[in-house]
Amino acid sequence: MAISVFDLFSIGIGPSSSHTVGPMRAARMFAARLKNDGVLAQTTSVRAELFGSLGATGHGHGTPKAVLLGLEGHSPRSVDVTRADAWVDRIRHEGRLRLLSTEIGDAHEIAFDADTDLVLHRRRSLPYHANGMTLFAYDTDGRPLLEKTYYSVGGGFVVDEDAVGEDRIKLDDTVLRHPFRTGDELLRLTRETGLSVSALMLENEKAWRTEEEIREGLLEIWRVMQDCVARGSSQEGILPGGLKVRRRAATTARQLRAEGNAEAHAMEWVTLYAMAVNEENAAGGRVVTAPTNGAAGIIPAVLHYYVNFVPGADDDGVVRFLLAAGAIGMLFKENASISGAEVGCQGEVGSACSMAAGGLAEVLGASPEQMENAAEIGIEHNLGLTCDPVGGLVQIPCIERNGMAAVKAVTAAKMSLRGDGRHHVSLDKAIKTMKDTGADMSVKYKETARGGLAVNIIEC
């Protein structure tokens, strides 16, 4: 049961890892399965049905768009975000879908009515997870060629119905040099080996990649994060979706530059970095899932804080930050959830805050015990956080929530460094509490837009 840091940090497209990235991957997997089973040429019609949270808030999260792009063979990592909307408009206007066209060159074109062949069930769910989708393929006589159910379980991870309960990460039986499943095990290994958390993670990552490949891969992720912050800090206008939410990052950036004395405004810059990312995410731009899209601004914001405000920051520190943050993320993925549809926003923003706090503590010189303390503080003060997006869009309260959590993460890291690592509530206990809280949480607070702020704002 091996999880790589590159499973937690992946380059994708906004606005949602579970509602956009996951469904796009699932639809692409379905189209590829048609080809691999030798029935692509016989396929004359396809139908997609979305359930649970995908059906309830799919329109606001870009799920129909993701499914259409995935069926045509696009992947979240490589799809051209500047042309994606035009491709979807073409499908809807022409009533034609080019199955797996990006894979096979010459498109296998079929008739497709997006209004009838793509169904969002707002009140129906599938048994395994709140984010379920079933795809069907038929031949010219209407005979079924393939039917598959997929679950988008958070962070862009997709579970095939044939492996329910065993997602693609857990099926990875790679033998790691220093395997761990809990925070206690992680701390024990650091004591036994004398390694820092990031150094121990690096040894584990070598099971898949060389050290140079690991470094280059993580620095590529950092470059995409930087590009996202830069774009988000310069774009203005109204975000799509109908709420008429105005982008604020660019205006704030101009104000902060004009005021000068960046050190005095460090936390405002951190807030800005996070909001810039999540405005880009809301606009369907290129982001890094970290560990989800709804919480994608927190780790980039805290990394920017490290690079811009910590003396001596360098690329080696960026790599160590991401490795350490990845170790914390694995504990959440393994022992609880990073899916807002499963445990609320505590699983997204809460886990990202914890990861960012642990990563920053690591590069600020924390001991493993202090680093674990930072991560625990990060999640403890996000426990019970609901996922209640207004209009089903990843805008209100999501954009501001990332800014607030990024500041919390910096504070948590600095609090931990003032102590000696000893504390009453362990990270493991906090993660278990998050899982239990999510189980107790009403479904209306778990990414369905049927509770909380989502129903207490008058939409104009």
C-alpha positions as CSV (number, residue, x, y, z in Angstrom):
1,M,0.0,0.0,0.0
2,A,2.4,2.6,-1.3
3,I,1.6,6.2,-1.9
4,S,3.9,8.6,-3.7
5,V,4.2,12.3,-3.2
6,F,3.5,12.6,-6.9
7,D,0.1,11.1,-6.3
8,L,-0.8,13.9,-3.9
9,F,0.7,16.7,-6.0
10,S,-0.5,16.4,-9.6
11,I,-0.8,19.0,-12.3
12,G,-4.4,19.4,-13.4
13,I,-7.2,21.7,-14.3
14,G,-9.7,23.6,-12.2
15,P,-12.1,24.0,-10.6
16,S,-12.3,20.7,-8.6
17,S,-10.1,17.6,-8.2
18,S,-13.0,15.4,-7.3
19,H,-15.5,16.9,-9.7
20,T,-13.3,17.9,-12.6
21,V,-10.0,16.1,-12.5
22,G,-11.4,12.7,-11.3
23,P,-14.3,12.6,-13.8
24,M,-12.1,13.6,-16.7
25,R,-9.7,10.7,-15.8
26,A,-12.6,8.3,-15.4
27,A,-14.1,9.2,-18.7
28,R,-10.8,8.9,-20.4
29,M,-10.3,5.5,-18.8
30,F,-13.7,4.4,-20.1
31,A,-12.9,5.5,-23.7
32,A,-9.5,3.7,-23.4
33,R,-11.3,0.6,-22.2
34,L,-13.5,0.6,-25.3
35,K,-10.3,0.7,-27.4
36,N,-8.5,-2.0,-25.4
37,D,-11.6,-4.3,-25.5
38,G,-11.7,-3.9,-29.3
39,V,-15.2,-2.4,-29.3
40,L,-14.4,1.3,-30.0
41,A,-15.2,0.9,-33.7
42,Q,-18.6,-0.7,-32.9
43,T,-19.6,2.1,-30.5
44,T,-22.3,4.4,-31.8
45,S,-23.6,6.0,-28.6
46,V,-22.4,6.8,-25.1
47,R,-24.3,7.7,-22.0
48,A,-22.9,9.1,-18.8
49,E,-24.8,9.4,-15.5
50,L,-23.5,11.3,-12.5
51,F,-24.6,10.6,-8.9
52,G,-24.3,12.0,-5.4
53,S,-22.2,15.1,-5.1
54,L,-21.2,14.9,-8.7
55,G,-24.8,15.1,-9.7
56,A,-25.7,17.7,-7.1
57,T,-23.0,20.2,-7.8
58,G,-21.5,19.0,-11.0
59,H,-22.6,21.9,-13.1
60,G,-20.9,24.4,-10.8
61,H,-17.8,22.3,-10.6
62,G,-17.4,21.8,-14.4
63,T,-18.1,18.0,-14.3
64,P,-20.0,17.8,-17.6
65,K,-17.2,19.6,-19.3
66,A,-14.7,17.3,-17.7
67,V,-16.6,14.1,-18.8
68,L,-16.8,15.4,-22.4
69,L,-13.1,16.2,-22.6
70,G,-12.2,12.9,-21.0
71,L,-14.2,10.9,-23.5
72,E,-12.4,12.7,-26.3
73,G,-9.1,11.5,-24.7
74,H,-7.9,14.7,-22.9
75,S,-6.1,14.3,-19.6
76,P,-6.2,16.9,-16.7
77,R,-2.4,17.3,-16.8
78,S,-2.1,18.1,-20.5
79,V,-5.4,19.5,-21.7
80,D,-5.1,23.0,-23.2
81,V,-7.0,25.0,-20.6
82,T,-7.3,28.0,-23.1
83,R,-9.1,25.8,-25.7
84,A,-11.1,23.5,-23.4
85,D,-14.3,25.6,-23.4
86,A,-14.2,25.9,-27.2
87,W,-13.9,22.1,-27.6
88,V,-16.9,21.6,-25.3
89,D,-19.0,24.2,-27.2
90,R,-18.2,22.4,-30.4
91,I,-19.4,19.1,-29.0
92,R,-22.7,20.7,-27.8
93,H,-23.2,22.7,-31.0
94,E,-22.4,19.9,-33.5
95,G,-24.0,17.1,-31.4
96,R,-20.9,15.0,-32.2
97,L,-18.3,13.4,-29.9
98,R,-14.9,12.3,-31.1
99,L,-14.1,9.4,-28.9
100,L,-10.5,9.1,-27.8
101,S,-9.5,11.4,-30.7
102,T,-6.4,12.7,-28.9
103,E,-5.2,9.1,-28.6
104,I,-5.9,7.5,-32.0
105,G,-5.5,10.5,-34.2
106,D,-8.4,9.9,-36.6
107,A,-11.5,10.5,-34.5
108,H,-14.1,7.8,-34.0
109,E,-17.1,10.2,-34.2
110,I,-20.5,9.4,-32.7
111,A,-23.7,11.4,-32.2
112,F,-24.0,12.9,-28.7
113,D,-26.7,15.1,-27.2
114,A,-25.2,16.6,-24.1
115,D,-28.7,17.4,-22.7
116,T,-29.9,13.8,-22.8
117,D,-26.8,11.6,-22.9
118,L,-25.2,13.3,-19.9
119,V,-27.4,13.0,-16.9
120,L,-26.9,14.6,-13.4
121,H,-28.9,12.9,-10.7
122,R,-29.2,15.5,-7.9
123,R,-30.8,13.2,-5.3
124,R,-29.5,9.7,-6.2
125,S,-26.2,8.2,-4.9
126,L,-24.2,5.1,-5.6
127,P,-23.2,2.9,-2.6
128,Y,-19.5,3.2,-2.2
129,H,-18.8,6.9,-2.3
130,A,-20.6,10.2,-2.7
131,N,-18.8,11.0,-6.1
132,G,-20.0,8.2,-8.4
133,M,-20.5,8.0,-12.1
134,T,-21.6,5.3,-14.5
135,L,-20.8,5.2,-18.2
136,F,-22.4,3.1,-20.9
137,A,-21.5,2.3,-24.5
138,Y,-23.9,0.9,-27.1
139,D,-23.7,-0.4,-30.7
140,T,-25.9,0.6,-33.7
141,D,-28.7,-1.7,-32.5
142,G,-28.6,-0.4,-29.0
143,R,-26.9,-3.4,-27.6
144,P,-24.6,-2.7,-24.6
145,L,-20.9,-3.0,-25.3
146,L,-19.6,-1.7,-22.0
147,E,-20.9,-0.4,-18.7
148,K,-18.5,0.8,-16.0
149,T,-18.9,2.6,-12.7
150,Y,-16.1,4.8,-11.3
151,Y,-15.8,6.7,-8.1
152,S,-13.9,10.0,-7.7
153,V,-12.7,9.7,-4.2
154,G,-10.9,13.1,-3.7
155,G,-7.7,14.6,-4.9
156,G,-8.3,13.4,-8.4
157,F,-8.0,9.7,-7.4
158,V,-10.3,7.4,-9.3
159,V,-11.6,4.0,-8.1
160,D,-12.8,1.5,-10.7
161,E,-15.9,-0.4,-9.6
162,D,-13.8,-3.6,-9.9
163,A,-11.6,-2.4,-7.1
164,V,-14.1,-0.8,-4.8
165,G,-12.3,-0.3,-1.5
166,E,-8.9,-0.7,-3.1
167,D,-8.1,2.4,-5.1
168,R,-5.3,2.6,-7.6
169,I,-2.9,3.9,-5.0
170,K,-3.6,1.2,-2.5
171,L,-3.1,-1.4,-5.2
172,D,0.4,-0.3,-5.6
173,D,2.4,-3.0,-3.8
174,T,5.8,-1.3,-4.3
175,V,8.1,-2.1,-1.4
176,L,9.3,1.0,0.3
177,R,12.5,1.3,2.3
178,H,10.8,3.0,5.3
179,P,7.0,2.2,5.1
180,F,4.7,3.9,7.5
181,R,1.0,4.3,7.9
182,T,0.7,6.5,11.0
183,G,2.3,9.6,12.5
184,D,3.7,7.5,15.4
185,E,5.3,5.1,12.9
186,L,6.8,8.0,11.0
187,L,8.3,9.5,14.2
188,R,9.7,6.1,15.3
189,L,11.4,5.7,11.9
190,T,13.0,9.2,12.1
191,R,14.4,8.3,15.5
192,E,15.7,4.9,14.4
193,T,17.3,6.2,11.2
194,G,18.3,9.6,12.3
195,L,16.7,11.0,9.1
196,S,14.4,14.0,8.9
197,V,10.9,13.5,7.6
198,S,11.8,14.8,4.1
199,A,15.0,12.7,3.9
200,L,13.0,9.6,4.9
201,M,10.4,10.4,2.3
202,L,13.1,10.8,-0.3
203,E,14.4,7.3,0.4
204,N,10.9,6.0,-0.1
205,E,10.4,7.9,-3.3
206,K,13.5,6.2,-4.8
207,A,11.4,3.1,-5.0
208,W,9.8,4.7,-8.1
209,R,12.3,7.3,-9.4
210,T,15.9,8.3,-9.2
211,E,16.8,11.2,-6.9
212,E,17.3,13.5,-9.9
213,E,13.9,12.6,-11.3
214,I,12.3,13.2,-7.9
215,R,14.0,16.6,-7.6
216,E,13.1,17.6,-11.2
217,G,9.5,16.4,-10.8
218,L,8.9,18.4,-7.6
219,L,10.6,21.5,-9.0
220,E,8.3,21.2,-12.0
221,I,5.3,21.1,-9.7
222,W,6.7,24.2,-7.9
223,R,7.1,26.0,-11.3
224,V,3.4,25.3,-12.1
225,M,2.5,26.7,-8.7
226,Q,4.5,29.8,-9.3
227,D,3.0,30.3,-12.8
228,C,-0.5,29.9,-11.2
229,V,0.2,32.5,-8.6
230,A,1.6,34.9,-11.2
231,R,-1.5,34.5,-13.5
232,G,-3.9,34.8,-10.6
233,S,-2.1,37.9,-9.4
234,S,-2.5,39.6,-12.8
235,Q,-6.0,38.6,-14.1
236,E,-9.0,40.7,-13.4
237,G,-12.7,40.5,-14.2
238,I,-15.6,38.3,-13.1
239,L,-15.3,34.6,-12.4
240,P,-17.5,32.3,-14.4
241,G,-20.6,30.6,-13.0
242,G,-23.2,33.2,-12.4
243,L,-22.4,34.4,-8.9
244,K,-20.6,37.4,-10.4
245,V,-17.7,37.0,-8.0
246,R,-15.0,39.6,-8.9
247,R,-11.3,38.6,-8.9
248,R,-9.5,40.4,-6.1
249,A,-5.9,39.1,-6.2
250,A,-4.7,41.4,-8.9
251,T,-6.0,44.5,-7.2
252,T,-4.6,43.4,-3.8
253,A,-1.2,42.7,-5.4
254,R,-1.1,46.3,-6.8
255,Q,-2.0,47.8,-3.5
256,L,0.6,45.8,-1.6
257,R,3.4,46.6,-4.1
258,A,2.5,50.3,-3.8
259,E,2.6,50.2,0.0
260,G,6.0,48.6,0.0
261,N,7.7,47.1,3.1
262,A,6.8,43.5,2.1
263,E,8.0,42.1,5.4
264,A,5.4,44.1,7.3
265,H,2.7,42.8,5.1
266,A,3.9,39.2,4.9
267,M,0.7,37.6,6.0
268,E,-1.3,39.7,3.5
269,W,1.0,38.4,0.8
270,V,0.4,34.9,2.0
271,T,-3.4,35.4,1.8
272,L,-3.0,37.0,-1.7
273,Y,-0.9,34.0,-3.0
274,A,-3.6,31.5,-1.9
275,M,-6.5,33.6,-3.3
276,A,-4.7,34.0,-6.6
277,V,-4.4,30.3,-7.0
278,N,-8.0,29.7,-6.1
279,E,-9.3,32.4,-8.4
280,E,-7.4,30.6,-11.2
281,N,-8.9,27.3,-10.1
282,A,-12.4,28.8,-10.1
283,A,-11.8,30.0,-13.6
284,G,-10.8,26.5,-14.8
285,G,-7.1,27.3,-15.1
286,R,-4.0,25.2,-14.7
287,V,-3.4,24.4,-11.0
288,V,-1.6,21.8,-8.9
289,T,-3.9,19.5,-7.0
290,A,-2.4,19.9,-3.5
291,P,-3.9,17.6,-2.3
292,T,-7.2,18.8,-3.8
293,N,-8.2,21.6,-6.1
294,G,-10.6,23.2,-3.6
295,A,-7.6,23.6,-1.3
296,A,-5.0,24.1,-4.0
297,G,-3.9,27.6,-2.9
298,I,-2.7,26.8,0.6
299,I,0.6,24.9,-0.1
300,P,1.7,27.2,-2.9
301,A,1.0,30.2,-0.7
302,V,3.1,28.9,2.2
303,L,5.8,27.8,-0.2
304,H,5.9,31.4,-1.6
305,Y,6.1,32.6,2.0
306,Y,9.2,30.4,2.4
307,V,10.9,31.5,-0.8
308,N,10.1,35.2,-0.4
309,F,10.3,35.8,3.3
310,V,12.7,33.2,4.7
311,P,16.4,34.0,4.4
312,G,18.4,31.3,2.7
313,A,15.5,29.7,1.0
314,D,16.4,27.7,-2.1
315,D,15.3,24.9,-4.4
316,D,16.6,22.3,-2.0
317,G,14.3,23.7,0.6
318,V,11.3,23.6,-1.8
319,V,12.0,19.9,-2.5
320,R,12.2,19.2,1.2
321,F,9.1,21.2,1.9
322,L,7.1,19.2,-0.7
323,L,8.4,15.8,0.5
324,A,7.6,16.6,4.1
325,A,4.1,17.9,3.2
326,G,3.6,14.8,1.2
327,A,4.3,12.6,4.2
328,I,1.6,14.4,6.1
329,G,-0.8,14.1,3.2
330,M,-0.3,10.3,3.0
331,L,-1.5,10.0,6.6
332,F,-4.7,11.8,5.8
333,K,-5.2,9.7,2.6
334,E,-4.4,6.5,4.4
335,N,-6.3,7.0,7.6
336,A,-9.2,9.4,6.8
337,S,-10.1,11.2,3.6
338,I,-9.2,14.3,1.5
339,S,-12.6,14.3,-0.1
340,G,-15.0,17.2,0.7
341,A,-17.9,15.0,-0.4
342,E,-16.9,12.4,2.2
343,V,-15.8,14.4,5.2
344,G,-16.5,18.1,4.4
345,C,-13.9,20.8,3.9
346,Q,-11.9,19.7,6.9
347,G,-10.7,16.9,4.6
348,E,-9.6,19.4,1.9
349,V,-8.6,22.7,3.5
350,G,-7.8,21.0,6.8
351,S,-5.5,18.5,5.3
352,A,-3.8,21.1,3.1
353,C,-3.3,23.4,6.1
354,S,-1.7,20.5,8.0
355,M,0.5,19.5,5.1
356,A,1.7,23.1,4.6
357,A,2.4,23.6,8.3
358,G,4.4,20.5,8.4
359,G,6.3,21.3,5.3
360,L,7.2,24.8,6.5
361,A,8.2,23.6,9.9
362,E,10.6,21.1,8.2
363,V,12.4,23.8,6.2
364,L,12.5,26.2,9.2
365,G,14.6,23.6,11.0
366,A,12.0,21.8,13.1
367,S,12.7,18.4,14.6
368,P,10.5,15.6,13.4
369,E,8.5,16.0,16.7
370,Q,8.0,19.7,16.1
371,M,7.1,19.1,12.5
372,E,4.4,16.6,13.6
373,N,3.2,19.1,16.1
374,A,2.9,21.8,13.4
375,A,0.8,19.4,11.3
376,E,-1.4,18.6,14.2
377,I,-2.1,22.2,15.0
378,G,-2.9,22.8,11.3
379,I,-5.7,20.2,11.3
380,E,-6.9,20.6,14.8
381,H,-8.1,24.2,14.1
382,N,-10.0,23.1,11.0
383,L,-11.9,20.2,12.5
384,G,-15.6,20.3,11.7
385,L,-15.1,22.6,8.7
386,T,-18.1,22.1,6.3
387,C,-18.1,22.0,2.6
388,D,-21.0,24.3,1.6
389,P,-20.2,26.0,-1.7
390,V,-22.6,28.7,-2.7
391,G,-24.2,27.8,-6.0
392,G,-22.1,24.6,-6.1
393,L,-19.2,26.8,-7.3
394,V,-15.6,26.6,-5.8
395,Q,-15.7,30.4,-5.1
396,I,-17.7,31.3,-1.9
397,P,-16.3,30.6,0.7
398,C,-13.5,28.5,-0.9
399,I,-11.3,31.3,-2.2
400,E,-11.1,33.2,1.0
401,R,-11.0,30.0,3.0
402,N,-7.7,29.1,1.3
403,G,-6.2,32.5,2.3
404,M,-7.2,32.0,5.9
405,A,-5.8,28.5,6.1
406,A,-2.5,29.5,4.5
407,V,-2.0,32.0,7.3
408,K,-3.0,29.4,9.9
409,A,-0.4,27.1,8.4
410,V,2.4,29.6,8.8
411,T,1.2,30.3,12.4
412,A,1.1,26.6,13.2
413,A,4.7,26.1,12.0
414,K,6.0,29.0,14.0
415,M,4.1,27.9,17.1
416,S,5.6,24.4,16.9
417,L,9.1,25.8,16.7
418,R,8.6,27.6,20.0
419,G,8.0,24.3,21.6
420,D,9.9,21.1,22.0
421,G,7.5,18.8,20.1
422,R,5.7,17.5,23.1
423,H,1.9,18.1,23.0
424,H,-1.3,16.5,24.3
425,V,-3.1,15.7,21.0
426,S,-1.1,13.6,18.5
427,L,-1.5,14.1,14.7
428,D,-2.9,10.5,14.5
429,K,-5.6,11.4,17.1
430,A,-6.5,14.6,15.2
431,I,-6.8,12.7,11.9
432,K,-9.0,10.1,13.5
433,T,-11.1,12.9,15.0
434,M,-11.5,14.4,11.5
435,K,-12.6,11.1,10.1
436,D,-15.1,10.6,12.9
437,T,-16.4,14.1,12.6
438,G,-16.9,13.6,8.9
439,A,-18.9,10.4,9.5
440,D,-21.2,12.3,11.9
441,M,-21.6,15.3,9.6
442,S,-24.9,15.7,7.8
443,V,-24.7,15.1,4.0
444,K,-26.0,18.6,3.4
445,Y,-22.6,19.9,4.6
446,K,-20.6,17.7,2.3
447,E,-20.2,19.3,-1.1
448,T,-23.9,19.0,-2.0
449,A,-24.7,22.8,-1.7
450,R,-27.8,21.9,0.3
451,G,-26.7,23.4,3.7
452,G,-24.7,26.2,5.4
453,L,-23.7,29.2,3.3
454,A,-25.0,27.5,0.2
455,V,-28.6,28.0,1.3
456,N,-28.3,31.2,3.4
457,I,-27.2,33.6,0.7
458,I,-29.7,35.3,-1.7
459,E,-28.5,34.8,-5.2
460,C,-29.1,37.8,-7.4
